[in-house]
Amino acid sequence: MSQDLQFLYMIRPARPAMLTEGPTAAERAAVGEHFAYLQALQASGALVLAGRTQNTDESSFGIVIFYADSEAAAGQIMRSDPAVLAGVMVATLYPYRIALLAAHEPIG
């Protein structure tokens, strides 16, 4: 996998009320699978970082920054995210380049 090509996908809840009213059982399951998917990307060396804003209004979003060999491969990684596959999250892919990165691992 090329570490020269970086991508970012932004995800937003398909149903924003999931953040204020709580997730349905199906949403909860998809988000759990999403987290496991990101952990597998991390273990493979593809994931740079993943996280989400802490607000719960309609502007809330998450990002996943990762390496892929091509834009087509990056699109496949994004579309294979279980939360995207289940329709719980809506995702948009962007070519990305990290300009500065802290030398330490994030906490938590």
N, C-alpha and C positions, 0 to 999 in steps of 0.2 A: 504494500500500500504506500502510495506516494505521500510523503509528509509535506510536499510543496503545495498541494491543492487543499485548501481549507474551504469549508462551507458552513453555513449557519441555517438552521431552520427555526422559524418562529412558530410557536403553537399557541392557539387561543381556544378556550373552551367553546364547543359548539353550542352549549347551553350555559350561558354565564351564571344562571341561578345555581348551578352546581357549586359555585364558590360561596354563595350566601345562604342557600337553603340546605346545602349538603348534597352529596352525590347519591344517585340511585345505586342499587346493588350492581347493575351492569357497568355504570361509570366507575365505581370503586374498583371493580375487577379489572377493567381496561387500564386504569391509572396504575394499578399494581403491576400489571404486565408491562406497561410502559416503563416503569422504574426498573424492572428486571432487564428489559431490553437495553436501557441505557447502561446498566451495570455490565452487561455483556459487551457492549461497544467499548466501554472503558477497559475491560479485561483484554480485549483484542488490540488495544493501543489506538483505536480510531477516535475515541472521544477525547476532546480537549476539556470541555466543561459543559455542564447542563445546570439549569436553575430556572426559577420563575420569580416574578415580582410578588411582593407580599400583599398587595392591595387586592380587594375582592370585588371591585366594580368591573364594568365592562371593558376597561382599558387593560386589565390584567393579561399578562402573556408570559410564556416561557421561551427560553432559547436553548438550542443544542448546537454547539460548535464542534466540528469534527473534521477528520481527514477522509478523503475519498480519492480514488484514482481518476475520476472524471465526473462531469456534471450528471451524466446519466446514472453512474453508480451512486452519487449523492442523492439523486432523486429516488432511487430504489431504497436506499437506507431510510429516507424520510417516510416514504409510502409504506414501508414495512413496520413502522412504529405501531405497536398494538393499539394505542389510543387513537391514532389516525385511521388505522384499518377499521376500528369499531365505530368511527364517526363521532367519538367523544371529543376529539380535538381536531381543529382545522389547522393545517400547516402550510407555510410558504417557505420556499427554498431560496437562498441567496448565496452567490459566490462571496467569499469573505476572506479577509487577510488580517491576522492579528498583527498589530503594530507594536504593542508593548504588552509584556506579560510579567507578572510578579514572579520572583524566584522561589516562592514557597507554595505549598499545596493549600488549597482552601480548607477552612475548618468546617466540619460537619457535613 
